[in-house]
Amino acid sequence: MRKLLVIGIGAGSPEYVTVQAIGALNRARVFFVFDKGEAKSDLVALRKEVCERFIEKQDYRFVSIDDPVRDPEPHGYKRGVETWHIERAEKLAARLAAEVADGECGAFLVWGDPSLYDSTLRLLDLVREKDRFAFDIEVIPGISSVQALAARHGLILNTIGGSVLVTTGRELAERGWPDAADSVVVMLDRGDGLRAACQDGVDIYWGALLGTTRERLVSGKLTDVIDEIERIRAEEKAASGWIMDIYLLRRNRPA
């Protein structure tokens, strides 16, 4: 039976790759990546750097899959993502059948941890539902950007007895601050979530490109530092065409 490894490789630095992940890297002979175009080609390059550093035998190969263009949401965000996932799964199924023979091992290298805002496992579930060939899946956890953000700022994510909500910029912008959470970790923000949260009494701990040589960190009162964060986001996005950032918001409640 085919074996597929979904390997979390951490939030940007090869130093975040765990011993378990290194063992998994050395078991795989083919690595699948979705080609997102020239603007994000350095993401593929970073994956290759991880392999070159940690794989002992150089008899593996990378297989690139053209990533379908996502529909600009004419029927709503979730419907657009679901359609995109189906298209990706169809392309992935064809390459899996062609590139991984029965008894062989393939792998996907996932930024951060496969359980947190990553679609790889959903795509493999779709492939299983649609296609008849069988494969086993093994998931190797990775250091998420949430963990890396907390470490770089020296944070405990929760207040004493308090809850932590992990959400997206879109949700924060559309639904506002959740009443039950003192601390909110925000991922996948195009900027509208940050603006929606900007109010007195909120502290932010922000990080971009965590673990890389271009890492940027900002913290303070959100009203004081939001302009600096937006400037850095614009600069980094203009330089490479993309940016991956994350932040923790915390309300300052009276004692």
C-alpha positions in Angstrom: 0.0 0.0 0.0 1.1 3.6 -0.7 2.3 5.6 2.4 1.8 9.4 2.5 3.5 11.4 5.2 2.2 14.9 6.1 5.1 16.5 7.8 5.0 19.7 9.8 8.3 21.5 9.3 7.8 24.5 11.6 7.2 28.2 11.1 10.0 29.2 8.8 13.4 28.2 10.3 15.1 24.8 9.6 15.9 24.9 13.3 12.2 24.3 14.0 12.3 20.9 12.3 11.8 18.2 14.9 13.8 15.0 15.3 10.6 13.1 14.4 10.2 15.2 11.2 13.8 14.5 10.2 13.1 10.7 10.5 10.0 11.1 8.4 11.9 13.1 5.7 14.4 10.3 5.4 11.6 7.8 4.8 10.1 9.6 1.8 11.3 9.4 -1.8 8.9 11.9 -3.4 7.8 15.2 -2.1 4.7 16.9 -3.5 4.3 20.7 -3.7 1.7 23.0 -5.2 3.2 25.5 -7.6 1.7 28.9 -6.6 3.7 30.9 -9.2 6.9 32.9 -9.3 5.7 35.2 -6.5 5.8 32.3 -4.0 8.6 30.3 -5.5 10.8 30.9 -2.5 8.4 28.9 -0.4 9.3 25.9 -2.5 13.0 26.8 -2.2 12.7 26.8 1.6 11.2 23.3 1.5 14.0 22.1 -0.7 16.5 23.7 1.7 15.0 21.7 4.6 15.4 18.4 2.5 18.9 19.2 1.5 19.9 19.8 5.1 18.3 16.8 6.8 17.9 14.0 4.2 21.0 11.7 4.2 20.5 10.0 0.8 19.9 12.3 -2.2 17.7 9.9 -4.1 14.4 11.8 -3.5 12.6 14.1 -5.9 10.2 16.9 -5.9 6.9 16.8 -7.9 5.3 20.1 -8.7 1.5 20.4 -9.2 0.1 23.5 -10.8 -2.2 25.2 -8.3 -5.7 26.0 -9.7 -6.6 29.7 -9.5 -9.1 30.3 -6.8 -12.4 31.8 -7.8 -12.7 35.4 -6.5 -15.6 34.4 -4.3 -18.7 35.1 -6.4 -20.7 32.6 -4.3 -19.2 33.3 -1.0 -15.8 32.6 0.7 -16.5 29.1 1.9 -18.1 27.9 -1.4 -15.1 29.3 -3.3 -12.6 27.5 -1.0 -14.6 24.2 -1.3 -14.6 24.4 -5.1 -10.9 25.2 -5.1 -10.2 22.2 -2.9 -12.0 19.9 -5.2 -10.0 21.1 -8.2 -6.7 20.7 -6.2 -7.7 17.2 -5.1 -8.4 16.1 -8.7 -4.9 17.3 -9.8 -3.3 15.7 -6.7 -5.0 12.3 -7.2 -3.6 12.0 -10.7 -0.1 12.8 -9.6 -0.2 10.5 -6.6 -1.3 7.6 -8.8 1.5 8.3 -11.3 4.3 9.1 -8.9 3.9 6.8 -5.8 3.9 3.1 -6.6 2.4 0.5 -4.3 4.7 0.1 -1.3 6.4 3.5 -1.8 6.3 6.5 0.4 5.5 10.1 -0.6 5.3 13.3 1.6 3.9 16.7 1.9 5.9 19.4 3.8 3.5 21.7 5.7 4.5 25.0 7.2 3.8 25.1 10.9 1.6 22.2 12.0 -0.7 20.2 9.7 -3.7 20.6 12.1 -3.8 24.4 12.0 -5.2 26.3 9.0 -3.7 23.9 6.4 -5.7 22.1 3.8 -3.4 19.1 3.1 -5.4 16.6 5.2 -8.7 17.8 3.7 -7.3 17.3 0.2 -6.2 13.8 1.0 -9.6 13.0 2.4 -11.2 14.3 -0.9 -8.8 12.0 -2.9 -9.8 9.1 -0.7 -13.5 9.8 -1.3 -13.1 10.1 -5.1 -10.5 7.6 -6.1 -10.2 3.8 -5.6 -6.5 3.4 -4.9 -5.7 3.0 -1.2 -3.0 4.8 0.8 -2.1 5.2 4.5 -1.6 8.6 6.0 0.8 9.4 8.9 0.9 12.9 10.3 4.0 14.4 12.0 3.3 17.5 14.1 5.3 20.6 13.7 6.1 23.8 15.6 3.2 26.2 14.7 3.5 29.9 14.1 1.4 30.3 17.2 4.1 28.6 19.3 6.8 30.5 17.5 5.1 33.9 18.1 4.7 33.2 21.8 8.3 32.1 22.1 9.7 35.1 20.2 7.7 37.6 22.4 8.3 35.6 25.6 4.5 35.2 26.1 2.1 32.9 27.8 -0.9 32.8 25.5 -3.6 32.8 28.1 -4.3 34.9 31.1 -4.8 33.2 34.4 -7.9 31.0 34.0 -8.6 32.8 30.7 -9.4 31.4 27.3 -7.6 31.8 24.0 -9.3 31.9 20.7 -7.4 31.2 17.4 -9.2 32.7 14.5 -8.7 34.5 11.1 -8.6 38.1 10.1 -11.7 37.6 8.1 -13.7 36.3 11.1 -12.4 39.0 13.4 -13.4 41.7 10.8 -16.9 40.2 10.2 -17.8 39.1 13.8 -15.8 41.5 16.0 -14.0 40.6 19.3 -15.5 37.5 20.9 -16.9 38.2 24.3 -15.6 35.0 25.9 -12.0 35.5 25.0 -9.4 37.8 26.7 -6.7 36.7 24.3 -7.2 36.3 20.5 -4.6 34.8 18.1 -5.2 35.9 14.6 -3.9 34.2 11.4 -4.5 34.7 7.7 -5.2 38.4 8.0 -5.2 40.6 4.9 -5.3 43.7 7.2 -9.0 44.1 7.7 -9.0 42.2 11.0 -6.3 44.3 12.4 -8.2 47.5 11.6 -11.4 46.1 13.0 -9.7 45.3 16.3 -8.0 48.7 16.7 -9.4 50.2 19.9 -8.2 51.6 23.2 -7.3 49.0 25.8 -5.9 46.3 23.4 -2.3 45.2 23.3 -0.8 43.4 20.3 2.2 41.0 19.9 2.8 40.8 16.1 5.3 38.7 14.1 5.9 38.3 10.4 8.1 35.7 8.6 8.9 34.0 11.9 12.1 32.0 12.0 13.4 33.5 8.7 16.2 36.0 8.2 13.5 38.6 7.4 11.6 38.1 10.7 9.9 41.2 12.0 8.4 41.7 15.5 6.3 44.5 16.9 4.5 44.8 20.2 2.7 47.5 22.2 -0.7 49.2 22.4 -2.5 48.5 19.2 -3.5 52.1 18.6 0.2 53.1 19.0 1.8 50.5 16.7 -0.8 49.7 14.0 0.6 52.2 11.5 4.1 50.7 11.9 2.7 47.2 11.4 0.9 48.2 8.3 4.0 49.9 6.9 6.1 46.8 7.5 3.4 44.5 5.9 3.3 46.7 2.8 7.1 46.8 2.5 7.5 43.0 2.9 4.7 42.2 0.5 6.1 44.6 -2.1 9.5 43.0 -1.8 8.4 39.4 -2.4 4.8 39.4 -3.3 3.6 37.7 -0.1 3.8 37.9 3.6 3.0 35.4 6.4 2.2 37.1 9.7 0.4 36.3 12.9 -0.5 38.2 16.1 -1.9 37.9 19.6 -4.4 40.5 20.8 -5.1 41.0 24.5 -7.5 43.2 26.3 -6.3 45.2 29.2 -9.1 44.6 31.7 -9.3 46.5 35.0 -8.0 44.6 38.0 
